[in-house]
Amino acid sequence: MDDVCEGKDFSFPKQEEKILQRWTEIKAFETQLERTKDLPEYIFYDGPPFATGLPHYGHILAGTIKDIVTRYQTMKGHHVTRRFGWDCHGLPVEFEIDTKLGIKSREDVMKMGIDKYNEECRSIVTRYVTEWEKIVTRTGRWIDFKNDYKTMDLNFMETVWWVFSQLFDKGLVYRGFKVMPYSTGCKTPLSNFEANSNYKEVPDPEIVAAFPIVDDPDGTAFVAWTTTPWTLPSNLALCVNANFVYVKVRNKFNGKIYVIAESRLSELPIEKQKKGVPNGSVNVSGNSNSKTKGSSSGKTKNVGDTYEVLDKFSGASLVGTKYVPLFNYFVEFSDVAFRVVADDYVTPDSGTGAVHCAPAFGEDD
């Protein structure tokens, strides 16, 4: 390091390249492994990257942290085997091949032949090996690319199944439930990354649905606002904000009674009495479509002409109130479902102050 100098002529990139060249000349990494081979082994489990993409900032950051850990353990007197790996399983590889070959369905795969399809998938696993080795080496990480492994290797897959069997035999495996995005085409759950790869913003209809309160003498109903009406058959709860003020209002024209957040009264449809016709015949003006989950209640509405306030109460007082489900699909869960819960994610700037919850369509619910 005698040639290291300071000043305007010093270049960190060039100095790094000199160090990398020196490590290559003296086989620094290989020598370290040889010198520590009889020392206690430190096992470092490294999740390999997908074989279909190029390295990005996230890989470089995580790789640097991994390199620090393994170097530190070596300095502490361990032998640390470091082999680069490739994740060859899952939809990323299949997505690449489907795009390349124009495959749209399972029938297309069967027509092509599973063996030929699998070979196409295997063919792209090593596509970016050179780029990965170049970038990872340039970051100064010590890892073995020559003795790498692939998750499609038979011994790797057999090892994973052996480990799983050991966990199962020890009673450490259980069946759970988790809401996940699902591909009807691939017949498999999707990761968040895979689901977001086809994310689109589309116009959705917004509607307000009424949920009658069980055994209410006035026939009062909660009103919930949603931009995803197709999820209503899966409704299992309504969520309010415990800190909001809610009102009980009566429609002056038809006598119907609703519960809604006081700050969101403008979401209820406005009705006007027609001239020259019997009481009860009205014109109704309300909302129709929404491009986002915001409210379209920016128009000035004279709610008092249509509704009179009968009572006020806190959101907290509504928790536990049972309501009549819109559909009978999940009546077997009536003991625990179809009741009001509370959470702070209910906001005062959209909706009715009551959020329709359909657990099958998202973890929040």
C-alpha positions in Angstrom: 0.0 0.0 0.0 3.1 2.3 -0.3 1.8 3.7 -3.5 -1.4 5.0 -1.8 -1.4 8.8 -2.0 -3.8 11.6 -1.0 -4.9 14.6 -3.0 -6.6 15.4 -6.2 -4.9 12.6 -8.2 -6.1 9.9 -5.9 -9.0 7.7 -7.3 -11.0 5.4 -5.1 -12.3 3.3 -8.0 -8.7 2.8 -9.4 -7.5 1.9 -5.9 -10.3 -0.6 -5.5 -9.4 -2.2 -8.8 -5.7 -2.5 -7.7 -6.8 -4.3 -4.5 -9.1 -6.6 -6.4 -6.2 -7.4 -8.8 -3.9 -8.1 -5.9 -6.5 -10.5 -4.3 -6.7 -12.3 -7.6 -2.9 -12.6 -8.0 -2.4 -14.1 -4.5 -5.6 -16.1 -4.5 -6.6 -14.4 -1.3 -10.1 -16.0 -0.9 -8.9 -19.5 -1.9 -5.9 -19.2 0.5 -8.2 -18.1 3.3 -10.4 -21.2 2.8 -7.4 -23.4 2.7 -5.8 -22.0 5.9 -9.1 -22.3 7.8 -10.2 -25.7 6.6 -9.5 -27.4 9.9 -11.2 -24.8 12.0 -14.8 -25.0 13.4 -17.3 -24.6 10.6 -19.6 -21.5 10.6 -22.7 -22.2 8.5 -24.1 -19.1 6.8 -27.5 -19.6 5.1 -27.7 -17.3 2.1 -30.9 -16.9 0.2 -29.9 -17.0 -3.5 -31.2 -14.5 -6.1 -33.6 -15.4 -8.9 -31.7 -16.6 -12.0 -33.7 -14.5 -14.4 -32.7 -11.0 -13.5 -29.6 -8.8 -13.2 -28.2 -7.5 -9.9 -29.6 -4.2 -8.6 -29.0 -2.0 -5.6 -30.9 -4.3 -3.2 -28.6 -7.3 -4.1 -25.5 -5.2 -3.7 -26.5 -3.8 -0.3 -27.5 -7.3 1.1 -24.4 -8.9 -0.5 -22.2 -6.4 1.3 -23.8 -7.1 4.6 -23.4 -10.9 4.0 -19.8 -10.4 3.1 -19.2 -8.5 6.4 -20.7 -11.3 8.5 -18.8 -14.1 6.8 -15.5 -12.2 6.9 -16.0 -11.4 10.6 -16.7 -15.0 11.5 -13.6 -16.0 9.7 -11.6 -13.5 11.7 -13.2 -15.0 14.9 -11.6 -18.4 14.0 -14.1 -20.2 11.8 -14.1 -21.9 8.4 -16.8 -20.3 6.4 -17.8 -21.9 3.1 -19.3 -19.4 0.7 -20.9 -20.7 -2.5 -23.0 -18.5 -4.8 -26.5 -19.9 -5.6 -29.3 -19.5 -8.0 -33.0 -19.6 -7.3 -34.5 -21.5 -10.2 -37.9 -22.2 -8.9 -41.2 -20.3 -9.0 -43.0 -18.1 -11.4 -40.1 -15.8 -12.4 -38.5 -18.4 -14.7 -41.8 -19.6 -16.0 -42.9 -16.0 -16.7 -39.8 -15.5 -18.8 -40.5 -18.6 -20.9 -44.2 -17.9 -21.2 -43.4 -14.4 -22.5 -40.8 -15.8 -24.9 -43.0 -18.6 -26.3 -46.4 -16.8 -26.1 -47.8 -19.4 -23.6 -51.1 -18.3 -22.2 -52.5 -21.3 -20.3 -51.8 -24.7 -18.9 -53.2 -26.2 -22.1 -50.4 -24.6 -24.0 -47.8 -26.2 -21.8 -49.4 -29.6 -22.1 -49.5 -29.3 -25.9 -45.8 -28.3 -25.9 -44.9 -31.1 -23.4 -43.9 -30.7 -19.8 -40.4 -32.1 -20.5 -39.8 -29.6 -23.3 -41.2 -26.8 -21.2 -38.9 -27.7 -18.3 -35.9 -27.7 -20.6 -36.7 -24.3 -21.8 -36.8 -23.1 -18.2 -33.5 -24.7 -17.4 -31.9 -23.1 -20.5 -32.1 -19.6 -19.1 -30.9 -20.3 -15.5 -27.2 -19.4 -16.4 -28.1 -16.5 -18.7 -26.7 -13.8 -16.5 -23.9 -15.7 -14.7 -21.2 -13.5 -16.2 -22.9 -10.3 -15.3 -23.5 -11.4 -11.7 -19.9 -12.6 -11.2 -18.6 -9.3 -12.6 -20.7 -7.1 -10.4 -20.4 -9.2 -7.2 -16.6 -9.4 -7.6 -16.4 -5.7 -8.2 -18.1 -5.0 -4.9 -15.3 -6.9 -3.1 -17.4 -9.8 -1.9 -15.6 -13.1 -1.4 -17.8 -15.9 -2.7 -17.3 -19.0 -4.8 -18.8 -18.8 -8.3 -17.0 -21.8 -9.7 -18.6 -24.2 -7.2 -22.0 -22.7 -7.2 -25.3 -24.4 -6.6 -28.8 -24.2 -8.2 -32.1 -24.9 -6.4 -33.1 -27.2 -9.2 -30.1 -29.5 -8.4 -31.5 -32.9 -7.3 -29.3 -33.0 -4.2 -30.5 -29.5 -3.2 -34.2 -30.4 -3.6 -33.7 -33.7 -1.7 -32.0 -31.8 1.1 -34.8 -29.4 1.4 -37.4 -32.2 1.6 -35.2 -34.0 4.2 -35.1 -30.8 6.3 -38.8 -30.4 6.0 -39.4 -34.0 7.0 -37.3 -33.5 10.1 -39.4 -30.5 11.1 -42.6 -32.4 10.4 -41.5 -35.4 12.5 -40.7 -33.1 15.4 -44.2 -31.6 15.3 -42.9 -28.2 14.2 -45.0 -28.0 11.0 -48.6 -26.7 11.2 -51.3 -25.8 8.7 -52.2 -22.1 8.8 -54.3 -19.7 6.8 -53.1 -16.6 5.0 -54.8 -14.3 2.5 -52.7 -14.2 -0.6 -53.1 -13.1 -4.2 -53.9 -16.0 -6.5 -53.4 -16.7 -10.2 -56.2 -18.6 -11.8 -54.1 -19.1 -14.9 -51.1 -20.6 -13.0 -53.2 -22.3 -10.3 -50.9 -21.0 -7.6 -50.6 -18.2 -5.0 -48.5 -15.2 -6.0 -45.8 -13.3 -4.1 -46.4 -9.5 -3.7 -43.8 -8.9 -6.3 -45.5 -11.1 -8.8 -48.9 -9.7 -8.1 -47.7 -6.1 -8.4 -46.1 -6.8 -11.8 -49.5 -6.4 -13.4 -50.9 -3.7 -11.2 -53.3 -1.4 -13.0 -55.4 1.7 -12.1 -58.9 1.3 -13.4 -62.2 3.1 -12.9 -64.4 1.3 -10.4 -68.0 1.8 -9.5 -68.6 3.1 -6.0 -71.7 2.2 -4.1 -73.1 2.6 -0.6 -74.7 -0.5 0.9 -77.1 -0.7 3.9 -76.5 -3.4 6.6 -79.6 -3.7 8.8 -78.9 -3.8 12.6 -80.1 -7.0 14.2 -83.3 -6.6 16.3 -83.3 -2.8 16.0 -86.9 -1.6 16.7 -86.5 1.3 14.2 -85.1 -0.9 11.4 -81.8 1.1 11.5 -79.0 0.1 9.2 -75.3 0.9 8.9 -74.2 2.3 5.6 -70.8 1.3 4.2 -69.1 2.7 1.2 -67.0 0.6 -1.2 -65.2 0.8 -4.6 -65.1 -3.0 -4.8 -68.7 -4.1 -4.8 -67.8 -7.5 -6.2 -66.3 -8.3 -2.7 -69.7 -7.7 -0.9 -70.7 -11.4 -1.0 -67.6 -12.1 1.1 -68.4 -9.5 3.7 -67.8 -10.6 7.3 -67.6 -7.4 9.3 -67.9 -3.6 9.3 -65.1 -1.5 10.7 -65.6 1.9 12.3 -63.2 4.4 13.9 -63.7 4.4 17.7 -62.8 8.1 17.9 -65.3 9.3 15.3 -68.7 10.8 16.1 -71.5 8.8 14.4 -75.1 10.0 13.9 -78.4 8.2 13.5 -80.4 9.9 10.8 -83.9 9.5 9.3 -84.8 10.0 5.6 -87.7 12.6 5.7 -89.2 11.1 2.5 -89.2 7.3 3.0 -88.6 7.0 6.8 -85.5 4.9 6.4 -82.9 5.3 9.3 -79.2 5.0 8.9 -76.0 5.2 11.0 -73.1 7.1 9.4 -70.1 9.2 10.5 -71.2 12.7 11.2 -68.4 14.1 9.0 -69.5 11.9 6.1 -73.2 12.7 6.0 -72.7 14.1 2.5 -72.2 10.6 1.2 -75.9 9.8 1.6 -78.0 10.4 -1.5 -80.0 13.7 -1.6 -83.7 13.4 -2.3 -86.1 16.1 -3.5 -89.8 16.1 -3.3 -91.5 16.2 -6.7 -94.1 18.8 -7.2 -97.7 17.6 -7.7 -97.1 14.0 -6.7 -98.0 12.0 -3.5 -95.6 12.0 -0.6 -92.8 9.5 -1.0 -92.2 10.1 -4.7 -88.8 11.6 -4.9 -85.8 12.4 -7.2 -82.6 10.9 -6.0 -79.1 12.3 -6.7 -76.0 10.4 -5.6 -72.6 9.2 -6.7 -71.8 6.9 -9.6 -68.2 6.1 -10.4 -64.8 6.7 -8.7 -61.3 6.3 -10.2 -59.7 6.1 -6.8 -60.7 5.3 -3.3 -61.4 9.0 -2.6 -64.8 10.5 -2.2 -66.8 12.3 -4.8 -68.5 14.4 -2.2 -66.9 17.6 -3.2 -70.2 19.0 -4.4 -72.2 21.1 -2.0 -75.1 19.0 -0.6 -77.9 20.2 1.6 -78.2 17.0 3.6 -80.6 18.7 6.1 -83.3 18.8 3.4 -83.4 15.1 3.2 -82.3 13.8 6.6 -83.0 14.7 10.2 -80.5 13.7 13.0 -82.1 11.5 15.7 -79.0 10.7 17.8 -75.3 11.0 18.2 -72.8 8.6 19.7 -69.1 7.5 19.6 -67.7 4.9 17.3 -66.5 3.0 20.3 -70.1 2.5 21.4 -70.9 0.7 18.1 -68.2 -2.1 18.5 -69.8 -5.5 18.8 -73.2 -4.5 17.3 -74.5 -7.3 15.1 -76.0 -6.7 11.6 -77.9 -8.8 9.1 -75.5 -10.1 6.3 -76.2 -9.1 2.7 -75.9 -12.7 1.6 -76.2 -16.1 3.3 -72.9 -17.5 2.1 -71.1 -17.5 5.5 -74.0 -17.9 7.9 -72.1 -20.7 9.7 -69.7 -17.9 11.0 -72.6 -15.9 12.5 -71.4 -16.4 16.0 -68.1 -14.5 15.3 -68.8 -12.6 12.1 -71.3 -9.9 10.9 -70.5 -7.5 13.7 -68.8 -4.1 14.1 -65.1 -3.8 14.9 -62.9 -0.7 15.2 -59.6 0.4 13.7 -57.7 3.6 13.1 -57.4 2.9 9.3 -60.9 4.2 8.9 -60.3 7.8 7.8 -62.6 10.9 7.9 -61.8 12.0 4.3 -63.7 9.2 2.3 -66.5 6.8 2.6 -69.2 6.7 5.3 -67.0 6.1 8.4 -67.9 2.3 8.1 -65.6 0.1 6.0 -66.9 -3.1 4.6 -64.5 -5.9 5.4 -64.0 -9.0 3.2 -61.1 -11.0 4.6 -60.8 -13.2 1.5 -59.7 -10.1 -0.4 -56.8 -8.7 1.7 -54.8 -9.1 4.9 -56.0 -5.7 6.3 -59.5 -7.1 6.4 
